[in-house]
Amino acid sequence: MSTFDAQGLHVTTLADIADMLRCVRREAGLSQSELAQRAGLARTTVTRMETLAKGDMSVSALVRLLEAAGYHLKLEKHGHVRTLEVILAEQRQDGGSK
């Protein structure tokens, strides 16, 4: 599974989550229909969640869509310190140039 790098990004509204969902879908190279099919949901659900058409969002549908795009939802306590795993992953991405 991939990790969406939201370092420094503060998610404070449903609109922020909708934007991130749209971003991860596009990053995965999937159309709304393809993502919906992988998640076992209707395409209209993807559209509704990306545009907040009903002004709310299903957490279970969000998790299914993220997993279908190759991502997972991870919550961290505010002020969380970076883990060794995160530091090593960053170094691998930079080719060890740090």
Residue pairs with C-beta under 8 A, 6 or more apart in sequence:
1 67
1 70
1 71
1 72
2 24
2 27
2 28
2 70
2 71
3 71
3 72
3 74
3 89
4 20
4 23
4 24
4 27
4 71
6 20
9 16
9 20
10 16
11 17
11 20
14 52
14 55
14 56
14 57
15 52
17 57
17 62
18 49
18 50
18 51
18 52
18 57
21 49
21 50
21 62
21 65
21 66
22 50
24 66
24 69
24 71
25 32
25 35
25 46
25 50
25 65
25 69
27 69
28 35
28 69
28 70
28 71
30 38
30 69
32 43
32 46
32 47
32 50
33 43
33 46
35 46
35 65
35 68
35 69
36 42
36 43
36 45
36 46
36 65
38 68
38 69
39 46
39 61
39 64
39 65
39 67
39 68
40 64
41 61
41 64
41 65
45 58
45 61
46 65
47 53
48 54
49 57
49 58
49 61
49 62
49 65
62 73
63 73
66 72
66 73
90 98
91 98
